[in-house]
Amino acid sequence: MAKKSVLGLYTEEDSAADALDNLRDAGFEEGEYELLTGTPYPEGTFGEAEPEHHLFRWPLIGAACGFTGGLIITAGTQMAYPLITGGKPILSIPPMAIIMYEGTMLGAIIFTIIGILFESRLPRLFMGAYSEKITEGHIGVTVTTEEGRTEVAEEALKKAGVEGEIIRGWE
């Protein structure tokens, strides 16, 4: 079934928080509604759940992959093309350490960028209903749900004192 999106605009923070409460009472899940604002508010201002961020894992995984890749490349190269010089060992740690360090940093940076994209939920193919009034200071509450439940969402948004008309969008 196709999903629809509805958006209610509010000028006051309390009205937007009431809209979120009304949506919860109407049986909507946390992932079905979202708060849109052009003004930075502290997390939890509107009574929404504080998001869990796992960005710290991405650089650690990337660093481990980069270190392992650097170790494999340097050790593999020295073993594939052994240069025995005056009885010194084939695997020389100081030159390997430089490549492994650079691989660690490169892996951490690349995985951090990938982690930022995933944690930010980008790219977002369907944005849902939107109004340019959000950039002018209004607070938008958007609900993306099944086609049959949009009327329930509209009633919950109107009960909180939506400003103007409900804006509709399609997925």
Contacts in CASP RR format, 6 or more apart in sequence:
PFRMAT RR
TARGET T0000
AUTHOR 0000-0000-0000
METHOD contacts of the structure
MODEL  1
MAKKSVLGLYTEEDSAADALDNLRDAGFEEGEYELLTGTPYPEGTFGEAE
PEHHLFRWPLIGAACGFTGGLIITAGTQMAYPLITGGKPILSIPPMAIIM
YEGTMLGAIIFTIIGILFESRLPRLFMGAYSEKITEGHIGVTVTTEEGRT
EVAEEALKKAGVEGEIIRGWE
1 146 0 8 1.000
1 147 0 8 1.000
2 147 0 8 1.000
2 170 0 8 1.000
2 171 0 8 1.000
3 144 0 8 1.000
3 145 0 8 1.000
3 146 0 8 1.000
3 147 0 8 1.000
3 171 0 8 1.000
4 144 0 8 1.000
4 145 0 8 1.000
4 146 0 8 1.000
4 147 0 8 1.000
4 148 0 8 1.000
4 150 0 8 1.000
4 168 0 8 1.000
4 169 0 8 1.000
4 170 0 8 1.000
4 171 0 8 1.000
5 126 0 8 1.000
5 128 0 8 1.000
5 129 0 8 1.000
5 142 0 8 1.000
5 143 0 8 1.000
5 144 0 8 1.000
5 168 0 8 1.000
5 169 0 8 1.000
5 170 0 8 1.000
5 171 0 8 1.000
6 129 0 8 1.000
6 142 0 8 1.000
6 143 0 8 1.000
6 150 0 8 1.000
6 153 0 8 1.000
6 154 0 8 1.000
6 157 0 8 1.000
6 166 0 8 1.000
6 167 0 8 1.000
6 168 0 8 1.000
6 169 0 8 1.000
7 36 0 8 1.000
7 128 0 8 1.000
7 129 0 8 1.000
7 130 0 8 1.000
7 131 0 8 1.000
7 140 0 8 1.000
7 141 0 8 1.000
7 142 0 8 1.000
7 143 0 8 1.000
7 166 0 8 1.000
7 167 0 8 1.000
7 168 0 8 1.000
7 169 0 8 1.000
8 19 0 8 1.000
8 140 0 8 1.000
8 141 0 8 1.000
8 142 0 8 1.000
8 157 0 8 1.000
8 162 0 8 1.000
8 163 0 8 1.000
8 166 0 8 1.000
8 167 0 8 1.000
9 131 0 8 1.000
9 133 0 8 1.000
9 134 0 8 1.000
9 138 0 8 1.000
9 139 0 8 1.000
9 140 0 8 1.000
9 162 0 8 1.000
9 163 0 8 1.000
9 164 0 8 1.000
9 167 0 8 1.000
10 16 0 8 1.000
10 19 0 8 1.000
10 138 0 8 1.000
10 139 0 8 1.000
10 140 0 8 1.000
10 141 0 8 1.000
10 160 0 8 1.000
10 161 0 8 1.000
10 162 0 8 1.000
10 163 0 8 1.000
11 137 0 8 1.000
11 138 0 8 1.000
11 139 0 8 1.000
11 163 0 8 1.000
12 139 0 8 1.000
13 41 0 8 1.000
13 45 0 8 1.000
13 46 0 8 1.000
13 139 0 8 1.000
15 139 0 8 1.000
15 160 0 8 1.000
15 161 0 8 1.000
15 162 0 8 1.000
16 35 0 8 1.000
16 46 0 8 1.000
16 139 0 8 1.000
16 140 0 8 1.000
16 141 0 8 1.000
16 160 0 8 1.000
17 45 0 8 1.000
17 46 0 8 1.000
17 47 0 8 1.000
18 159 0 8 1.000
18 160 0 8 1.000
18 161 0 8 1.000
19 141 0 8 1.000
19 156 0 8 1.000
19 157 0 8 1.000
19 159 0 8 1.000
19 160 0 8 1.000
19 161 0 8 1.000
19 162 0 8 1.000
20 33 0 8 1.000
20 35 0 8 1.000
20 46 0 8 1.000
20 47 0 8 1.000
20 48 0 8 1.000
20 141 0 8 1.000
21 47 0 8 1.000
21 160 0 8 1.000
22 156 0 8 1.000
22 157 0 8 1.000
22 159 0 8 1.000
22 160 0 8 1.000
23 32 0 8 1.000
23 33 0 8 1.000
23 141 0 8 1.000
23 143 0 8 1.000
23 153 0 8 1.000
23 156 0 8 1.000
23 157 0 8 1.000
25 156 0 8 1.000
26 152 0 8 1.000
26 153 0 8 1.000
26 155 0 8 1.000
26 156 0 8 1.000
28 143 0 8 1.000
28 145 0 8 1.000
28 149 0 8 1.000
28 153 0 8 1.000
28 156 0 8 1.000
30 48 0 8 1.000
30 49 0 8 1.000
32 143 0 8 1.000
32 144 0 8 1.000
32 145 0 8 1.000
33 141 0 8 1.000
33 142 0 8 1.000
33 143 0 8 1.000
33 144 0 8 1.000
33 153 0 8 1.000
34 141 0 8 1.000
34 142 0 8 1.000
34 144 0 8 1.000
35 46 0 8 1.000
35 48 0 8 1.000
35 139 0 8 1.000
35 140 0 8 1.000
35 141 0 8 1.000
36 130 0 8 1.000
36 134 0 8 1.000
36 139 0 8 1.000
36 140 0 8 1.000
36 141 0 8 1.000
36 142 0 8 1.000
37 134 0 8 1.000
37 137 0 8 1.000
37 138 0 8 1.000
37 139 0 8 1.000
37 140 0 8 1.000
38 134 0 8 1.000
38 135 0 8 1.000
38 137 0 8 1.000
39 137 0 8 1.000
39 139 0 8 1.000
43 50 0 8 1.000
43 51 0 8 1.000
44 50 0 8 1.000
53 119 0 8 1.000
54 119 0 8 1.000
55 112 0 8 1.000
55 115 0 8 1.000
55 116 0 8 1.000
55 119 0 8 1.000
58 111 0 8 1.000
58 112 0 8 1.000
58 114 0 8 1.000
58 115 0 8 1.000
58 116 0 8 1.000
58 118 0 8 1.000
58 119 0 8 1.000
59 108 0 8 1.000
59 109 0 8 1.000
59 111 0 8 1.000
59 112 0 8 1.000
60 108 0 8 1.000
61 111 0 8 1.000
62 107 0 8 1.000
62 108 0 8 1.000
62 110 0 8 1.000
62 111 0 8 1.000
62 112 0 8 1.000
63 104 0 8 1.000
63 105 0 8 1.000
63 107 0 8 1.000
63 108 0 8 1.000
63 111 0 8 1.000
65 107 0 8 1.000
65 111 0 8 1.000
66 100 0 8 1.000
66 103 0 8 1.000
66 104 0 8 1.000
66 106 0 8 1.000
66 107 0 8 1.000
66 108 0 8 1.000
67 100 0 8 1.000
67 103 0 8 1.000
67 104 0 8 1.000
69 100 0 8 1.000
69 103 0 8 1.000
70 96 0 8 1.000
70 99 0 8 1.000
70 100 0 8 1.000
70 102 0 8 1.000
70 103 0 8 1.000
70 104 0 8 1.000
71 96 0 8 1.000
71 100 0 8 1.000
73 99 0 8 1.000
74 95 0 8 1.000
74 96 0 8 1.000
74 99 0 8 1.000
74 100 0 8 1.000
75 91 0 8 1.000
75 96 0 8 1.000
78 90 0 8 1.000
78 91 0 8 1.000
78 92 0 8 1.000
78 96 0 8 1.000
79 90 0 8 1.000
79 91 0 8 1.000
82 90 0 8 1.000
83 90 0 8 1.000
84 90 0 8 1.000
117 123 0 8 1.000
126 144 0 8 1.000
126 171 0 8 1.000
128 142 0 8 1.000
128 144 0 8 1.000
128 169 0 8 1.000
128 170 0 8 1.000
128 171 0 8 1.000
129 142 0 8 1.000
129 167 0 8 1.000
129 168 0 8 1.000
129 169 0 8 1.000
130 142 0 8 1.000
130 167 0 8 1.000
131 138 0 8 1.000
131 140 0 8 1.000
131 167 0 8 1.000
134 140 0 8 1.000
138 163 0 8 1.000
141 157 0 8 1.000
143 150 0 8 1.000
143 153 0 8 1.000
143 156 0 8 1.000
143 157 0 8 1.000
144 171 0 8 1.000
145 153 0 8 1.000
150 168 0 8 1.000
154 166 0 8 1.000
157 166 0 8 1.000
158 166 0 8 1.000
END
